[in-house]
């Protein structure tokens, strides 16, 4: 009984190590794709004040990120004003762009070959693997036949 309990303890420890390692690997993959995770997050009620609300002497106290956020907010406001005034002139180029995209898609469909290169490569690789597996099975069978005879 004592021997089985140690086996269970070792199994549990090994399982927990595997789970922790998996978590670490997945976190590293997420950070590689989306960037590092922020350890310290601002509370949801925290709002970065805009430049209009701040006196001129407090601007240097902002971090680089906060300054960039303020600049981007100004740019967003400018873009909103521009889109409201020029909304009619934007609709016409969008229609022309849709026609251009449709023409481009038609050209792509005409130029695409019937069978993709990837499919040809996959077919040849599968044939090679199948012949390799058949020959290896025949080799193993011949080895066992040699032991039996």
PAGU-432887 format. One line per 8 residues: number of its first residue (from 1); their letters; for each residue y, x, z of N, C-alpha, C, CB. Coordinates in steps of 0.02 Angstrom, whole numbers, plus 50000, padded with zeros to 5 digits. Each point is the difference from the previous one (the first is absolute). Glycine has a CB too. Layout:
BEGIN
NUM) A) Y:X:Z:Y:X:Z:Y:X:Z:Y:X:Z ~ ...
//
This chain:
BEGIN
1) XXXXXXXX) 49940:50042:50000:50060:49958:50000:50062:50044:50000:49938:49909:50061 ~ 50060:50144:49976:50058:50044:50006:50016:50033:49932:49972:50020:50122 ~ 49976:49997:49842:50008:50032:49935:50032:49952:49950:49900:50073:50024 ~ 50081:49863:49978:50028:49951:49954:50074:49987:50015:49887:49947:49988 ~ 50133:50055:50075:50070:49988:50016:50044:50057:49973:49966:49938:50103 ~ 50010:50123:49898:50038:50056:49971:50006:49993:49925:49962:50074:50093 ~ 49985:49901:49877:50002:49989:49927:50053:49947:49983:49878:50031:49991 ~ 50125:49916:50049:50050:49948:49988:50071:50026:50011:49916:49913:50034
9) XXXXXXXX) 50092:50128:50018:50066:50029:50014:50021:50045:49942:49978:49995:50125 ~ 49976:50047:49851:50016:50044:49944:50014:49960:49937:49929:50089:50051 ~ 50032:49858:49938:50012:49958:49942:50068:49967:50003:49877:49980:49991 ~ 50142:49995:50067:50066:49968:50010:50056:50050:49990:49949:49919:50079 ~ 50042:50142:49947:50052:50051:49992:50007:50019:49927:49977:50043:50115 ~ 49966:49965:49851:50003:50018:49929:50033:49944:49959:49896:50070:50014 ~ 50087:49868:50002:50030:49943:49965:50075:49997:50012:49892:49938:50011 ~ 50130:50073:50050:50072:49998:50014:50036:50057:49964:49977:49947:50111
17) XXXXXXXX) 49992:50112:49885:50031:50056:49964:50006:49983:49926:49953:50082:50084 ~ 49995:49887:49888:50003:49981:49929:50055:49949:49988:49877:50023:49989 ~ 50130:49928:50055:50051:49949:49993:50070:50031:50005:49922:49914:50048 ~ 50088:50129:50001:50065:50033:50008:50016:50044:49939:49986:49998:50125 ~ 49964:50037:49850:50010:50041:49941:50019:49957:49940:49918:50085:50044 ~ 50049:49858:49948:50017:49954:49946:50071:49974:50006:49881:49968:49993 ~ 50140:50016:50067:50069:49978:50010:50049:50054:49982:49962:49924:50091 ~ 50024:50137:49928:50043:50057:49984:50005:50011:49924:49970:50053:50110
25) XXXXXXXX) 49973:49943:49857:49999:50009:49927:50039:49945:49966:49888:50056:50008 ~ 50103:49881:50013:50037:49945:49968:50075:50005:50013:49898:49928:50012 ~ 50121:50094:50048:50071:50009:50015:50029:50055:49957:49981:49961:50118 ~ 49983:50093:49873:50024:50054:49958:50008:49977:49928:49945:50084:50075 ~ 50008:49875:49901:50005:49974:49932:50059:49954:49991:49878:50010:49990 ~ 50134:49947:50060:50057:49955:49996:50065:50039:50002:49934:49911:50057 ~ 50070:50140:49985:50060:50041:50003:50011:50038:49935:49986:50011:50124 ~ 49960:50010:49844:50006:50036:49937:50029:49955:49946:49904:50074:50032
33) XXXXXXXX) 50077:49862:49969:50023:49954:49948:50068:49971:50016:49881:49973:49974 ~ 50128:50002:50087:50061:49964:50018:50050:50043:50039:49933:49898:50001 ~ 50051:50164:50014:50044:50042:50039:49982:49994:50074:50091:49986:49915 ~ 49939:50058:50125:49982:50000:50072:50020:49935:50034:50014:50124:50001 ~ 49943:49856:50046:50014:49940:50039:50052:50016:50052:49884:49956:49981 ~ 50163:49998:50030:50051:50012:50050:49972:49985:50069:50091:49972:49917 ~ 49916:50075:50128:49975:49991:50068:50046:49954:50040:49946:50114:49995 ~ 50118:49894:49995:50049:49962:50038:50035:49951:49953:50017:50096:50082
41) XXXXXXXX) 49972:49840:49929:50031:49950:49957:50057:49967:50038:49891:49981:49939 ~ 50161:50000:50023:50056:49966:50030:49981:49928:50016:50080:50074:49937 ~ 49947:49899:50116:49986:49929:50015:50029:49957:49944:50000:50023:50125 ~ 49971:49918:49864:50023:49957:49944:50072:49977:50006:49884:49964:49989 ~ 50144:50034:50071:50069:49977:50008:50050:50055:49986:49960:49918:50084 ~ 50017:50144:49910:50044:50056:49988:50022:49999:49927:49943:50068:50090 ~ 50122:49931:49899:50028:49999:49933:50045:50061:49993:49994:49873:49992 ~ 49999:50163:49954:50043:50057:49988:50068:49974:49981:49904:50073:49964
49) XXXXXXXX) 50148:49946:50073:50067:49974:49985:50025:50027:49933:50023:49990:50123 ~ 50015:49968:49842:50028:50022:49937:50064:50040:50013:49951:49900:49940 ~ 50074:50131:50008:50059:50042:50008:50062:49959:50018:49951:50080:49918 ~ 50050:49858:50061:50058:49957:50016:50004:49986:50074:49992:49949:49886 ~ 49952:50048:50149:50000:49986:50071:50012:50063:50042:49922:49905:49977 ~ 50067:50153:49993:50007:50062:50038:50069:50031:49990:49877:50019:49989 ~ 50151:50009:50064:50061:50039:49991:49983:50063:49961:50049:49954:50108 ~ 50001:50076:49862:49990:50058:49957:49974:50061:50039:50091:49958:49927
57) XXXXXXXX) 49926:50048:50137:49979:50059:50038:49927:49996:50023:50117:50013:50038 ~ 49852:49928:49960:49930:49995:50021:49951:50011:49943:50037:49922:50089 ~ 49986:50081:49849:49956:50010:49943:49960:50065:50004:50081:49935:49932 ~ 49947:50121:50090:49960:50061:50003:49943:49996:50051:50101:50063:49967 ~ 49902:49891:50080:49947:49993:50050:49937:49968:49971:50087:49992:50088 ~ 49919:49975:49855:49942:49969:49969:49955:50054:49971:50067:49897:49975 ~ 49869:50089:50026:49953:50047:49970:50006:49996:49925:49922:49991:50098 ~ 50047:50056:49868:50002:50001:49927:49970:49936:49971:49993:50125:50002
65) XXXXXXXX) 49952:49852:50028:49967:49939:49976:50045:49940:50008:49889:50049:50030 ~ 50145:49945:50027:50044:49943:50011:50059:50002:49952:49966:49998:50120 ~ 50061:50062:49866:50054:50005:49951:49977:49978:49931:50050:50094:50067 ~ 49889:49925:49916:49973:49982:49934:49991:49924:49997:49943:50112:49990 ~ 50034:49858:50065:49991:49927:50003:50067:49965:49990:49902:50014:50077 ~ 50151:50011:49955:50066:49969:49993:50023:50005:49928:50028:50029:50119 ~ 49961:50029:49849:50020:50008:49930:49961:49952:49955:50027:50121:50022 ~ 49909:49872:49990:49959:49955:49960:50020:49927:50010:49907:50081:50006
73) XXXXXXXX) 50112:49901:50055:50023:49931:50012:50064:49986:49961:49948:50002:50114 ~ 50098:50048:49883:50061:49991:49961:49983:49991:49926:50064:50070:50083 ~ 49889:49970:49893:49981:49995:49930:49968:49933:49985:49983:50123:49998 ~ 49977:49851:50048:49969:49934:49991:50054:49946:49996:49897:50038:50062 ~ 50153:49966:49980:50055:49951:49998:50036:50003:49933:50013:50009:50124 ~ 50000:50052:49851:50033:50007:49935:49957:49970:49945:50057:50104:50040 ~ 49878:49908:49963:49955:49973:49949:49996:49924:50002:49934:50105:50007 ~ 50069:49867:50054:50000:49927:50005:50062:49970:49967:49934:50009:50107
81) XXXXXXXX) 50123:50023:49905:50062:49976:49970:49997:50006:49925:50064:50032:50103 ~ 49910:50024:49872:49995:50010:49927:49953:49949:49968:50023:50122:50017 ~ 49922:49864:50016:49952:49953:49971:50027:49929:49999:49907:50073:50038 ~ 50133:49909:50011:50028:49933:50001:50051:49991:49945:49981:49995:50122 ~ 50057:50057:49863:50052:49994:49948:49972:50008:49930:50082:50042:50082 ~ 49866:49997:49910:49973:50015:49933:49932:49969:49988:50063:50106:50004 ~ 49924:49838:50026:49934:49970:49994:49986:49976:49929:50008:49966:50120 ~ 50041:50009:49845:49989:49975:49933:49985:50056:49951:50076:49905:50026
89) XXXXXXXX) 49956:50152:49982:49990:50055:49952:49933:50034:50011:50123:50016:49996 ~ 49845:49974:50060:49936:50032:50014:49942:49961:49970:50048:50046:50106 ~ 49959:49889:49887:49945:49958:49975:49982:50017:49928:50037:49909:50077 ~ 50013:50104:49880:49987:50015:49930:49958:50063:49991:50108:49944:49971 ~ 49908:50113:50062:49958:50060:49992:49929:49990:50026:50103:50068:50009 ~ 49888:49890:50040:49933:49988:50027:49956:49966:49947:50046:49991:50116 ~ 49982:49962:49848:49963:49966:49946:49982:50049:49945:50059:49892:50026 ~ 49988:50152:49956:49986:50051:49949:49946:50048:50025:50118:49991:49957
97) XXXXXXXX) 49884:50026:50107:49950:50045:50028:49931:49969:49999:50089:50051:50074 ~ 49906:49884:49939:49936:49966:49998:49970:50002:49929:50038:49925:50094 ~ 50004:50065:49857:49976:50004:49931:49975:50070:49984:50080:49910:49966 ~ 49957:50140:50057:49980:50070:49989:49933:50015:50033:50122:50032:49993 ~ 49868:49943:50068:49938:50011:50036:49942:49966:49964:50063:50008:50108 ~ 49948:49933:49867:49947:49965:49963:49981:50037:49937:50041:49892:50045 ~ 50008:50135:49919:49986:50039:49940:49961:50063:50018:50104:49954:49946 ~ 49916:50077:50108:49966:50061:50023:49927:49986:50018:50110:50044:50042
105) XXXXXXXX) 49878:49900:49992:49931:49982:50018:49958:49987:49938:50042:49951:50107 ~ 49987:50017:49842:49964:49988:49938:49981:50065:49966:50060:49891:49987 ~ 49986:50157:50013:49986:50065:49969:49944:50036:50038:50119:50007:49961 ~ 49883:49989:50104:49948:50033:50040:49932:49969:49986:50085:50025:50089 ~ 49912:49909:49906:49937:49966:49986:49973:50020:49931:50036:49904:50073 ~ 50008:50106:49878:49979:50020:49934:49975:50071:49999:50081:49920:49952 ~ 49949:50124:50088:49983:50070:49999:49939:50017:50042:50119:50024:49980 ~ 49863:49933:50067:49944:50015:50044:49934:49996:49961:50064:49955:50099
113) XXXXXXXX) 49893:50095:49909:49935:49996:49968:49957:49948:50034:50008:50121:49966 ~ 49940:49856:49999:49957:49948:50027:49962:50024:50061:49990:49952:49887 ~ 49987:50110:50112:49961:50026:50056:50040:50058:50031:49889:49966:49947 ~ 50125:50028:50116:50041:50050:50034:49961:50065:50008:50062:49910:50061 ~ 49975:50145:49944:49970:50066:50008:49962:50004:50065:50091:50051:49932 ~ 49934:49916:50119:49967:50001:50065:49931:49968:49995:50112:49996:50058 ~ 49883:49950:49904:49935:49967:49992:49951:50045:49964:50057:49889:49998 ~ 49966:50146:49951:49956:50046:49964:49976:50055:50047:50060:49975:49893
121) XXXXXXXX) 49985:50052:50146:49983:50053:50047:49951:49975:50053:50112:50053:49981 ~ 49899:49887:50043:49955:49971:50050:49930:49989:49971:50098:49945:50057 ~ 49899:50031:49882:49934:49988:49968:49962:50066:49991:50048:49900:49941 ~ 49987:50152:50037:49965:50064:49990:49979:50030:50067:50066:50019:49895 ~ 49976:49974:50156:49982:50026:50066:49941:49963:50029:50119:50033:50018 ~ 49879:49901:49973:49944:49962:50027:49935:50017:49964:50079:49907:50030 ~ 49925:50104:49904:49940:50021:49963:49975:50068:50023:50040:49934:49903 ~ 50006:50113:50109:49980:50066:50023:49968:49996:50069:50093:50051:49932
129) XXXXXXXX) 49937:49910:50113:49973:49993:50067:49931:49967:49999:50116:49993:50045 ~ 49875:49958:49912:49936:49966:49996:49946:50048:49975:50058:49891:49979 ~ 49958:50148:49970:49950:50048:49975:49985:50054:50052:50039:49978:49882 ~ 50013:50044:50155:49989:50050:50052:49956:49972:50055:50111:50051:49973 ~ 49901:49886:50047:49959:49971:50053:49928:49991:49977:50101:49942:50046 ~ 49889:50037:49890:49932:49992:49974:49963:50067:50000:50038:49904:49929 ~ 49996:50148:50048:49966:50065:49997:49987:50028:50069:50055:50023:49891 ~ 49990:49964:50157:49987:50025:50069:49943:49961:50032:50121:50032:50011
137) XXXXXXXX) 49873:49904:49975:49944:49961:50027:49935:50025:49971:50074:49900:50014 ~ 49925:50114:49921:49940:50027:49968:49982:50068:50030:50027:49939:49894 ~ 50022:50103:50121:49988:50065:50030:49969:49994:50069:50096:50046:49934 ~ 49932:49908:50107:49974:49990:50068:49929:49973:49997:50117:49979:50043 ~ 49869:49975:49911:49933:49973:49993:49951:50056:49980:50048:49887:49968 ~ 49974:50156:49987:49955:50055:49979:49987:50048:50058:50044:49991:49883 ~ 50003:50020:50160:49989:50043:50059:49948:49968:50046:50119:50043:49994 ~ 49888:49892:50020:49951:49967:50043:49931:49997:49967:50092:49932:50049
145) XXXXX) 49905:50060:49885:49936:50001:49965:49967:50068:50008:50042:49914:49918 ~ 49997:50139:50081:49974:50068:50009:49970:50009:50070:50085:50043:49918 ~ 49946:49928:50133:49974:50005:50068:49936:49960:50008:50115:50017:50043 ~ 49882:49925:49925:49942:49956:50007:49940:50031:49965:50074:49900:50006 ~ 49933:50130:49935:49944:50027:49963:49985:50067:50026:50029:49936:49899
//
